[in-house]
Amino acid sequence: MPITGEQVTIVHKLLPLTLFADGSTEVVIRRGLEHASGEFESLTEKRVRISAEDTSAVLDAPPTPGMTRRDDLSLAVYLYLVQTGQVEAGTIS
């Protein structure tokens, strides 16, 4: 017998992003639930190291018009993580 409760959204949070002296980066991916109240409940956390070459490719790409630097960088890192199979593709909000 299924029991239906609160509707939640599965969310990925991609911060912090750490830049290292050798040009590589590390991003912490937190996967969790966003409740109707807006509260985020973290379920898993994974650290992904990005090579200096891939970091340069992400940072050297042209910016997305109309986006803040934070949103543009977050989108660029997210797209890289999707392309490399680190996270599944979803709706960006």
Number of C-alpha atoms within 10 A of each C-alpha: 3 4 4 6 6 6 9 15 12 14 19 22 16 19 12 12 17 11 14 10 7 8 13 16 18 17 20 17 21 19 19 18 18 17 14 11 7 10 10 18 14 15 11 10 14 11 13 14 13 18 14 16 10 14 18 14 12 16 13 9 10 8 13 13 7 8 11 11 11 9 12 17 18 16 17 17 19 22 17 18 19 13 12 10 10 14 15 12 12 10 5 8 4
